[in-house]
Every structure is written in structure tokens, then in C-alpha cells.
């Protein structure tokens, strides 16, 4: 009995001390980081219904797989029978193989003799400049273009015919062109030869505001930090010393969030935390949200990326992310790993395919070709639209899984945000 | 905040040294030649003049025209004989003058 009273008394004392400590303001920073951050869990963190960015292709890819939905037609089991020799128009075929409006077409991955004026072909796939000497049957050539999976289920080549990118007559023209290819490509310049083209080097000083306009968003965010909303609160109300409070935080994100049953990145955290604390409406992909994300990453610059990969929730998310990264998506039927695994460090037409490591430490990044900050979720979205798949809203749980998987592959790289890229 | 000018002037220099100065002014530089979605001309709004002076004496100036791209970046050289202050001024079409300055120690 007596022992019981003592025990209760002790608990009460501890509780009071802890309360006083948290209440002590800035000295309670440590205690504060251990507290669970308040998040608004009531609504989506981005626009609903999600609408694709205005200047992006508006094509509808709903007949094909997305990260959230399986819709693509199954691969054919048998090659199509071709009776008699194919009589296509080789001249038209030469145009089609270099047509940038057909998902990059053949030249994106293959060198093909004189096709496309040998203008920056890729080297993801074999050089076909002498395919006309290989003695391939018309039926084999036709089917390899129509849907190469009938001969090689592991191929990364898009099923041009069965996914409707080229019709039969166009494939006949391509076959006719392939049969004319009998001598090695003659490149106009060294840069046109993908095997001699030097890998791109990014060596601009991304933290110099003269070199990188992305740095200007840090100024914007610092102003936003102190801007009071109608509630009378600003970020500064609780976080008056962001430089120390967020010195490492962004390097530990994204993380598994049990309250939402998904992985939360910095941007979604900003939306949900602001909504419930200051009431600021900072939906993902809004300029304010991106500025705050740049700033919070900027504060953690120089710190090595170190995300939780051990908790049960994180482990399961990484496993899902890994699986999703291997899913074939869109009309071009590419998985993340097709370009950034099997074909990494090669050229897809004039674009260099990077490996996953090094694709995370500089996000959000300034894009000189867009004159905008892009966060990692927008980059994911563009990957999909680029391979002709429908993107998901930026706060989709699938992106969370992939982001955590990507961050885990970037562990140890030091944050350097905002980056600067083409 | 976001449209504050960015400048690079060395903090120190030797007497008589020629120093490199970089200036960048975030600005839309709307040429006046473009039309909006409804076909109406978008009014011209550019930085039309830039001046740099050192201890009150002009060292560099430029008249900017509508064809100059957004966020005009100007890089130039100045010979410094004494310690002092560089003052920079950008004049907007609307009459606003944005200024910035930086000191340099000359030994």
C-alpha cells in the first residue's frame, strides 16, 4: 500500500518536471523534437482532383499501368504470323525511327546508320547499323518491333505495336528501312557518337545565388517563416531558431508516418503541419510549399542523408518501393529500373540516364529549362508523363514508398539544396 | 526579398588592382512585344538603366533594352586605387530605383 502511494507520487513529480521542461521554450528544443509533430490528417495534401500541370502533354494514358493501377494489355504469347515478304516504304521508315513525337522512337536507344542524320542517337540498346546483314526474317523483324517480348520477355524495348505507338503499315516501313542498314554509322561529330560522347558534368556552384536562381527561394521562405497567418501564428512562433532546430531534420526525411499509414516527405509534412499549426494553406506543388521545402533542406545542407530503414513500417515501405520501381508503366512500358538500373549511365538520345545514387541529394532543385523549382515528387511525376504513363497526385502513398527507397539508396550523400539542373 | 539584387565584389584588393564585379537583378524584363491569352499586349516592364559608382564617381553604366533577358546579369571590371564603397542602382520602367552597395578594403 505504502509502496503504491510512493510510486504514484513519483510518477506525478516526473510528469510535472517534463511539463516544465517543454514549457521552457527554446531550452526545450530537444524535448520538442521528441514530441510527435502535430499534423493535419483530415484532407489530401495536394489539389483534388489532381490536374496535370498546364504546360505538360495532356495525352490520356489511362489504358496503361500507373504506379497505382494495373491496366496495360498483357504481352502476346506468340509472334504474329507474317506471310510473304514485307514490302514497306524504307524512306518513310527512316523518318519514323527518328520521330521524336513517337516516344523518342528507335533512335532514342539505337544507333541506326544514317537515320535521323546521326543526330545524337542513344546507346541503351544494340547498334543496328548493320542489321540488314544479319539475315533476319521479315517476321522476326516485324515482331521485334511490334512487341519484342515474344522473343525476349526481359527486354526493355517498348511494345511499339501492341501498345499502339506504331500501326502495322508503319512497322512494315520500319522493317523495310532496317533491311537497308548494311554499314557502320558515320557520325558527323564526335558528340553524335553515344559511345564517345562525354558524360555530362554538373559543376556549377548551386549555392551561389548568382549562379542558381533557386537560391532566391531561400529568401522567400525566410520571409514566409515570419509571416503571421489569420490565426496570429507564424512558423517563427514555435520555431524561432530554425538554423539550429532544423540543422539535420531534412536529411532524415522522408519517414514512415503511422498516423497516415504512408511515407511522409518534407513537402507533405509542410502542408500538414502548417495546416494544423498556423493554418497556412501550403498545398504540395504550390510555390510557397516548394520554397519552404527548399529552405528546410537548405538548413540541413552538408548533412549526410540518413533515413529510417529499420522500423517495421519503413522496411515494408522500402520493400514496396523496390517492387514499384520494377513495375512496367505507361505506353512505353518502362520501369524505373529499366532506365535507372539496366540502362543507367547510358544515353537515351541526347539525355544521360543517371543511376539512383545521386538523384536525391540536390532536391528540390532549380531547373534551368523550366525556370522553376522542382521537388522530388514533381520529378517522379515527370518521369511518368515522359514515358507516357498517367502520374499520381504528389502526395500519393506510392511516391512515398519510392521516395524512401530512393533516399535509402542515397544514404551518406550530403544534402546540397537547391541543386541546379537543366 | 526575392527580388533583391545579388552582387559580388571582392572584400579586399591591392592598390591599383583591377577587380571583377558581378551583378544580377531578378526581374521579369517584360519586353512589351508579347501578347497575353486574349491577344492583348503585355505592357513593357524592364530595368532600363544600370549604374555603378565608386566613392561617388561613376565607373560603369548600361542602358538596357527590351531584348535583354529576364534577370539581367552584368559583369564588369573596375580599377581600385583606394578603399571605398561601390554603389549600384537599377532603374525600373515604373520609376523605382533599386540599390545595393558593398565596401572594399584596398591595401
Interface residues (C-beta under 8 A of the other chain):
Chain A: X209 X210 X213 X216 X217 X219 X220 X222 X223 X371
Chain B: X1 X2 X4 X6 X8 X22 X24 X26 X70 X71 X73
